[in-house]
Amino acid sequence: MEKTIKVFAPATVSNVGCGFDTLGFALNEPGDIVILKKNNLNKIKVTKITGDKGAISKKMEENTASMAVKHLLSKLNDSIGIDIEIRKKMPLSSGLGSSAASAVAAVFAANKLLNNPFSKNELLEFALLGEKVASKAIHADNVAPCLFGGFILVRDYNPADIVELNYPRNMYCTVLYPQLKINTSEARKLIKKNLQLTKARRHFGNIGALVAGLNNSDYELIGKSIVDEISEPFRSKLIPGYFDIKNAALTAGAIACNISGSGPSIFAFSKNQKEANKIGAEMMLALKKKNIQGKVYISKINPNGPKVIG
Amino acid sequence: MEKTIKVFAPATVSNVGCGFDTLGFALNEPGDIVILKKNNLNKIKVTKITGDKGAISKKMEENTASMAVKHLLSKLNDSIGIDIEIRKKMPLSSGLGSSAASAVAAVFAANKLLNNPFSKNELLEFALLGEKVASKAIHADNVAPCLFGGFILVRDYNPADIVELNYPRNMYCTVLYPQLKINTSEARKLIKKNLQLTKARRHFGNIGALVAGLNNSDYELIGKSIVDEISEPFRSKLIPGYFDIKNAALTAGAIACNISGSGPSIFAFSKNQKEANKIGAEMMLALKKKNIQGKVYISKINPNGPKVIG
């Protein structure tokens, strides 16, 4: 049995326009790295956090990674001790599933360390319980695509039931991260608890159409179905210049553009890397006009999820 | 140019559980027959209605078939006169898209009579405007599958934008029609105008999952995603013994069972004709226990929509 393992888990884009709390996909980069090492203390310990660690707690009960590992070990009834080092390689509170990535990396690593006692579906439950520490609720639309890779639909939450969707393997995603912090649970409070049936119906049509469009690599259908009447109208207000950035992406040839998760990151789909680069440059220009710094990530959809590295 | 044409247009199942006002599919039977004949009066006339005609009006402005043809002719700026004979071959107010079938058969026939000046997308608009006479609103989830055949998703209503879904070609549909009349616009009034976001989210997950399941012929996924939290809880109250009938279908092996449109018809999916027959027999038994007469239709999904006959 190995004693140390190092795992990368990817950033994820959730909501994807029409799919509030339902759809998400994994990116190739950025992502978090977690290093797990067995200790002789019979305790789970967060030993070190580096990178964009913000106010992430090292306390076992307050950290998504250690809590995810705790749920995993509880299931085994194992009193093994594990040291966890977290290298935050992506911005916190960016709408890119940062807390999910740490939780997923940790359970994936712990499972490897213990010679794979659990299936991915079981790891999903542990990671969800871990991630709950950060988002105060179970939201599988980051955790599931991070763990499974690809484009994921969360059919149900009790228990989590996910569907791995078909999608065009050559589609690119440009992500602009504007250097603003948006707290996930605060951003959720902007969302109304009730929805007009007429609005819900348009989301029904768009979600079904997006799944069909992804399946058939129908870029036109993908484009027109990425419409968000639930969160974009409110969350866009927290991102200065959001609609200018979105227009810049669409003018530069993006198939679709919308807010990633609860923001402030913004994603745009395109058909090839050249377009993806151009879209990134134009989005960045629009952001700079608001005197906000940012960072662009260009990535295909990541089909794999977490991986052992180093 | 021909002077007379006879067209069959199929019954349709709409809603399909999770897809309120969004999903629908066509059956092989039952359906309506419409006969169009040119006249020299420069007028559209409903000459005859036979079959289960209920209170269907022969007045041009009150009949779905003639109004659909009127919209078609207006677009052509043509003063041609047409006699319309309608043979209602399916029960009225049954939740099987009876008014849609007459409207679709009529515009399909008129287009043929005039040597096909219009595309199916254009015919859809005319049929929708015709069908509005019956349902008091534009609801494409019967009209579109009736016209296009197959399994249809209505992405948008303004203007109508439909997506032809992939689906398993060997799946069977059993429809039980209990001999009760339910008025579509009355049944709509039972539906609440607002939806809790949590409930809407479950529909998001189920619609996306149903489209994915249909695409991959994943019967398990199709089965578990056909869940209706919007209309079934209310409309089921209008169908005596509904949950007994549904249980009978599921116990007999149905993949899923739910209300067709606004009811009272009930549909059930299965994997082959033998199961479809058994399901029909068991549903009928459960209905008879409530001392209600009924009729069972067994059909694959009809891939074609309307057709010229005779």
Interface residues (C-beta under 8 A of the other chain):
Chain A: C18 G19 F20 D21 T22 L23 L153 V154 R155 D156 D161 V163 L165 N166 I191 K192 K193 N194 L195 Q196 L197 A200 R201 R202 H203 F204 G205 N206 I207 G208 A209 L210 V211 A212 G213 N215 N216 L221 K224 S225 I230
Chain B: C18 G19 F20 D21 T22 L23 L153 V154 R155 D156 D161 V163 L165 N166 I191 K192 K193 N194 L195 Q196 L197 A200 R201 R202 H203 F204 G205 N206 I207 G208 A209 L210 V211 A212 G213 N215 N216 L221 K224 S225 I230
